[in-house]
Amino acid sequence: VQLQASGGGSVQPGGSLSLSCKASGNILGATTLGWYRQAPGKQREFIASVTSGGITDYSDSVRGRFTVSRHNAKNTLDLQMNSLKPEDSGVYFCRARRSVTPVYTYWGQGTLVTVSS
């Protein structure tokens, strides 16, 4: 399985960006897709996820501003980011994780988001 993230860029505070992640290969059922962010000098942190059944979860820092969605038939994962703040800057990674046999975790290569005036 390979994950290809796209859509990063530069935006001013208060602006919006949309990220997308395309999965190629065999994504099995019961796979949760998610977004993580890594800012310079910081650990990678959870941002948002969506299960194969459509249940979403968000970090407190982005809840109400970001929306995660997936299209199972197309094997794509999206993240709509609104009301962006400078602290939202970082490299965004998509992840595919399955916690039942066969267990797997795959990461995409990351896409850079910069929020600055």
C-alpha positions as CSV (number, residue, x, y, z in Angstrom):
1,V,0.0,0.0,0.0
2,Q,1.3,3.5,-0.9
3,L,-0.2,6.7,0.3
4,Q,0.3,10.0,-1.6
5,A,-0.6,13.2,0.1
6,S,-1.2,16.5,-1.7
7,G,-2.7,19.9,-1.4
8,G,-0.3,21.6,1.0
9,G,0.8,25.2,0.5
10,S,1.0,28.6,2.1
11,V,-2.0,30.5,3.4
12,Q,-2.6,33.5,5.6
13,P,-4.1,33.1,9.1
14,G,-7.9,32.7,8.8
15,G,-7.6,31.1,5.4
16,S,-8.5,27.6,4.2
17,L,-6.7,24.7,2.6
18,S,-7.7,21.3,1.5
19,L,-5.5,18.2,1.7
20,S,-6.0,14.9,-0.1
21,C,-4.4,11.5,0.3
22,K,-4.7,8.8,-2.4
23,A,-4.1,5.2,-1.4
24,S,-2.9,2.7,-3.9
25,G,-2.9,-1.0,-3.3
26,N,-5.1,-3.2,-1.2
27,I,-6.8,-1.2,1.5
28,L,-8.7,-3.8,3.5
29,G,-11.9,-3.2,5.4
30,A,-11.6,-2.1,9.0
31,T,-8.8,0.3,8.1
32,T,-8.8,3.7,9.8
33,L,-7.4,6.6,7.8
34,G,-6.0,9.5,9.5
35,W,-4.0,12.8,9.4
36,Y,-1.1,13.6,11.5
37,R,1.0,16.8,11.7
38,Q,4.6,17.4,12.6
39,A,5.9,20.9,13.3
40,P,9.6,21.7,13.3
41,G,11.2,20.4,16.4
42,K,8.1,18.7,17.7
43,Q,6.7,15.2,17.7
44,R,4.2,14.0,15.2
45,E,0.7,14.5,16.6
46,F,-2.7,13.2,15.8
47,I,-5.1,15.6,13.9
48,A,-8.1,13.7,12.6
49,S,-9.2,10.2,11.6
50,V,-12.1,8.4,10.1
51,T,-12.9,4.7,10.3
52,S,-14.1,2.6,7.5
53,G,-17.6,3.0,8.9
54,G,-17.4,6.8,8.8
55,I,-16.8,7.5,12.5
56,T,-14.6,10.6,12.8
57,D,-12.3,11.8,15.5
58,Y,-10.4,15.1,15.9
59,S,-7.8,16.5,18.2
60,D,-9.1,19.3,20.4
61,S,-6.9,21.8,18.7
62,V,-8.7,21.4,15.3
63,R,-12.2,20.3,16.2
64,G,-14.7,22.6,14.7
65,R,-12.3,24.0,12.2
66,F,-11.1,20.9,10.3
67,T,-13.3,18.2,8.6
68,V,-12.0,14.8,7.6
69,S,-13.7,12.6,5.1
70,R,-13.0,9.5,3.0
71,H,-14.3,7.9,-0.2
72,N,-13.9,4.1,0.2
73,A,-14.6,3.4,-3.4
74,K,-11.8,5.7,-4.5
75,N,-9.4,5.0,-1.6
76,T,-9.1,8.7,-0.9
77,L,-8.9,10.7,2.3
78,D,-9.5,14.4,2.5
79,L,-9.0,17.1,5.1
80,Q,-10.7,20.4,4.8
81,M,-8.9,23.0,7.0
82,N,-10.7,26.3,7.8
83,S,-9.8,29.2,10.0
84,L,-6.2,28.2,9.9
85,K,-3.8,29.5,12.6
86,P,0.0,29.8,12.5
87,E,0.2,26.9,14.9
88,D,-1.4,24.7,12.3
89,S,1.8,24.9,10.3
90,G,3.8,21.7,9.7
91,V,4.1,18.7,7.6
92,Y,0.9,16.7,7.3
93,F,1.0,13.0,6.9
94,C,-1.8,10.6,6.1
95,R,-1.8,7.2,7.7
96,A,-3.7,3.9,7.1
97,R,-4.0,1.6,10.1
98,R,-5.7,-1.7,10.6
99,S,-5.8,-3.1,14.1
100,V,-7.2,-6.5,13.3
101,T,-5.5,-9.4,11.6
102,P,-3.7,-8.7,9.2
103,V,-2.5,-5.7,11.2
104,Y,-0.7,-2.9,9.3
105,T,0.3,0.7,9.4
106,Y,1.2,2.7,6.3
107,W,2.4,6.3,6.2
108,G,2.3,8.8,3.3
109,Q,5.3,11.0,2.5
110,G,3.8,14.3,3.9
111,T,2.7,17.6,2.5
112,L,3.8,21.0,4.0
113,V,1.3,23.5,5.3
114,T,2.5,27.0,6.2
115,V,0.2,29.5,7.9
116,S,1.8,32.9,8.1
117,S,1.0,36.5,7.4
